[in-house]
C-alpha cells in the first residue's frame, strides 16, 4: 500500500458544509485545553465540554483541541465560537492541502501539515487554526509535541509572547511547525549521507530499493511543504491586516520555511543523482561480467576448432598415429590459450 497517498473517506451524497469526519480512525477521548494569559498571569483550564469555554477579553485565549474525530464536538465548537460551517468541514476532512483564508472580517483560518518521522517514513497530520484579535483555536488530530515549545514560552513568560497579540502567537505556532519540518529534513539528510557513504560498495537491488524509498519520502515531504508558501504570501500581503510590528517575525518564519524547501529540493536532487549513479554502477558491473565471459568464450573458440579437427574420423590423419601427437596437440592448445590470455590482458580486457 502506498502510505504516502493520503485519501479521505468518501462522503457520498453529502451536502456542502456537512460535518462528517473523514480521516484515520481513532478511539481516544478528545481533550480541550484553554490557556488564558496576559503580562500578569496565566490561567490553564482543562475543559470537559465545549460549553465550558469562557473567553476573557482581558486575556489572550489559546484553545487547543486534541482529537477531531468526534464531529459533534467540532459542531459544538463552531456554534459556541461562531465559526463558519464550511471551514469546519475542512477541519474534519483531514487530507486538506495547506492553505490560508479569511473566514470573515475578523476570523482567519489556516490549515497546515505537521510531520514527524516514524519507522523511517514521514507521518503527517493536519493542524487547523482559527484566530481572531485575542483568540486562537488549534485543532489537532492526535497528541503531539508541536506546541510544547510555545506553551513553555507562555508559562515561563519568555520573550514578548505574553504581551503580544494573536498574530504574534500565530507566528510562534507557525515557527514551531516549520522547526519540526526542519527536523524531519535533517533526519532524512542524515539517512542520505549514510547511504552516500556506502554508495560505491553496495550495488545491490536491496540498496537501490532503499534509495527509492528515501526518494519517495522526500517527494512526499516536498509535496506536503510546497502549499505552505501560499500561507506566508497571504499573511504578508498589504491587505492582510498583520501589524507592522509582527511582520519581521513573520518574515523570519517565512525565511526558515524557504530554507527548508531549498533543503528538500536539494535532497531530492541528491537522491535522484544517487539513484542514477547506482543504476550506472550496476550496469557497469554487469558489463564487466559480460566482458569477462565473452573473453573466456573467445579463448575457447580456437581450442574448440583444434579439437574439432582431430575429432574427425578420417583414416588418413597422420597425426593420429604419431607417438607424441596427443601431447603435441595439448601443447599447441595451451600455447594458444596462454597467448590469447596475455593478449586480452595486455588490452585490459581481463
Residue, then its C-alpha position, 0 to 999 in steps of 0.5 A: x500500500x502506498x502510505x504516502x497517498x493520503x485519501x479521505x473517506x468518501x462522503x457520498x451524497x453529502x451536502x456542502x458544509x456537512x460535518x462528517x469526519x473523514x480521516x484515520x480512525x481513532x478511539x481516544x477521548x478528545x481533550x480541550x485545553x484553554x490557556x488564558x494569559x496576559x503580562x500578569x498571569x496565566x490561567x490553564x483550564x482543562x475543559x470537559x465540554x465545549x460549553x465550558x469555554x469562557x473567553x476573557x477579553x482581558x486575556x489572550x485565549x489559546x484553545x487547543x483541541x486534541x482529537x477531531x474525530x468526534x464531529x459533534x464536538x467540532x459542531x459544538x465548537x463552531x456554534x459556541x465560537x461562531x465559526x463558519x460551517x464550511x471551514x469546519x468541514x475542512x477541519x474534519x476532512x483531514x487530507x486538506x492541502x495547506x492553505x490560508x483564508x479569511x473566514x470573515x472580517x475578523x476570523x482567519x483560518x489556516x490549515x497546515x501539515x505537521x510531520x514527524x518521522x516514524x519507522x523511517x517514513x514521514x507521518x503527517x497530520x493536519x493542524x487547523x487554526x482559527x484566530x481572531x484579535x485575542x483568540x486562537x483555536x488549534x485543532x489537532x488530530x492526535x497528541x503531539x509535541x508541536x506546541x510544547x515549545x510555545x506553551x513553555x514560552x507562555x508559562x515561563x513568560x519568555x520573550x514578548x509572547x505574553x504581551x503580544x497579540x494573536x498574530x504574534x502567537x500565530x507566528x510562534x505556532x507557525x515557527x514551531x511547525x516549520x522547526x519540526x519540518x526542519x527536523x524531519x529534513x535533517x533526519x532524512x539528510x542524515x539517512x542520505x549521507x549514510x547511504x552516500x557513504x556506502x554508495x560505491x560498495x553496495x550495488x545491490x537491488x536491496x540498496x537501490x530499493x532503499x534509495x527509492x524509498x528515501x526518494x519517495x519520502x522526500x517527494x512526499x515531504x516536498x509535496x506536503x511543504x510546497x502549499x505552505x508558501x501560499x500561507x506566508x504570501x497571504x499573511x504578508x500581503x498589504x491587505x492582510x491586516x498583520x501589524x507592522x510590528x509582527x511582520x519581521x517575525x513573520x518574515x523570519x518564519x517565512x525565511x526558515x520555511x524557504x530554507x527548508x524547501x531549498x533543503x528538500x529540493x536539494x535532497x531530492x536532487x541528491x537522491x535522484x543523482x544517487x539513484x542514477x549513479x547506482x543504476x550506472x554502477x550496476x550496469x557497469x558491473x554487469x558489463x564487466x561480467x559480460x566482458x569477462x565471459x565473452x573473453x573466456x568464450x573467445x579463448x575457447x573458440x580456437x581450442x574448440x576448432x583444434x579439437x574439432x579437427x582431430x575429432x574427425x574420423x578420417x583414416x588418413x590423419x597422420x597425426x593420429x598415429x604419431x607417438x607424441x601427437x596427443x601431447x603435441x596437440x595439448x601443447x599447441x592448445x595451451x600455447x594458444x590459450x596462454x597467448x590469447x590470455x596475455x593478449x586480452x590482458x595486455x588490452x585490459x580486457x581481463 
